[in-house]
Amino acid sequence: MTEIAHLVVAARQSLGHGDWTPAETVRHACEDMGVLDGNFGRSVQQLHGEGFRVRGNGAQRELRMNAAGYEATAALIQRVVANKS
């Protein structure tokens, strides 16, 4: 779920879809990818301070990526590409 959060938030911010991404948007992406489980809220909160700022509670929670988050997302993409080769 955290990997999906990295990809969704980075894409939205990079495309100019706002500075903050609703956690519900990430939740839907996780559900679509078949990785959503009961630990979603905890997974999102654990991102705070790890390249993300997280604000709000429950359904009002939002995420914003900083430079460290972009670096971690770039490393994630590189790992995915390397595993596909």
TAVENHU-V333182 format. One record per residue. RES is the residue in one small letter. SS is DSSP state (helix for helix, strand for strand, loop for the rest). BURIAL is # if it has 16 or more other ideal C-beta (glycine too) atoms within 10 Angstrom, else .. D_LAST is the distance of its C-alpha to the last C-alpha in Angstrom with 2 decimals. Layout:
((RES:SS:BURIAL:D_LAST) (RES:SS:BURIAL:D_LAST))
This chain:
((m:loop:#:23.26) (t:helix:#:23.08) (e:helix:#:19.49) (i:helix:#:20.71) (a:helix:#:23.70) (h:helix:#:21.73) (l:helix:#:19.87) (v:helix:#:23.08) (v:helix:#:25.42) (a:helix:#:23.37) (a:helix:.:22.96) (r:helix:#:26.65) (q:helix:#:27.96) (s:helix:.:25.91) (l:loop:.:27.21) (g:loop:.:30.71) (h:loop:.:31.33) (g:loop:.:33.55) (d:loop:.:33.39) (w:loop:#:33.38) (t:strand:#:31.28) (p:strand:#:33.20) (a:helix:#:31.86) (e:helix:.:32.60) (t:helix:#:29.92) (v:helix:#:27.33) (r:helix:#:28.94) (h:helix:.:28.57) (a:helix:#:24.86) (c:helix:#:24.48) (e:helix:.:26.66) (d:helix:.:24.72) (m:helix:.:21.45) (g:loop:.:23.47) (v:loop:.:23.37) (l:loop:#:26.92) (d:loop:.:29.29) (g:loop:.:32.62) (n:loop:.:31.29) (f:helix:#:30.28) (g:helix:.:33.21) (r:helix:.:32.70) (s:helix:#:28.98) (v:helix:#:29.97) (q:helix:.:32.82) (q:helix:.:30.71) (l:loop:#:28.75) (h:strand:.:32.07) (g:loop:.:32.11) (e:loop:.:28.38) (g:loop:#:27.53) (f:strand:#:29.52) (r:strand:.:33.14) (v:strand:#:34.23) (r:strand:.:37.66) (g:loop:.:39.78) (n:loop:.:40.03) (g:helix:.:38.96) (a:helix:.:38.41) (q:helix:.:39.30) (r:loop:#:36.50) (e:strand:#:34.42) (l:strand:#:31.52) (r:strand:#:31.01) (m:strand:#:28.23) (n:loop:.:29.15) (a:helix:.:27.44) (a:helix:.:26.20) (g:helix:#:24.66) (y:helix:#:22.82) (e:helix:.:21.49) (a:helix:#:20.34) (t:helix:#:18.73) (a:helix:.:16.86) (a:helix:.:15.60) (l:helix:.:14.65) (i:helix:.:12.65) (q:helix:.:10.85) (r:helix:.:10.13) (v:helix:.:8.99) (v:helix:.:6.58) (a:helix:.:5.37) (n:helix:.:5.49) (k:helix:.:3.82) (s:loop:.:0.00))
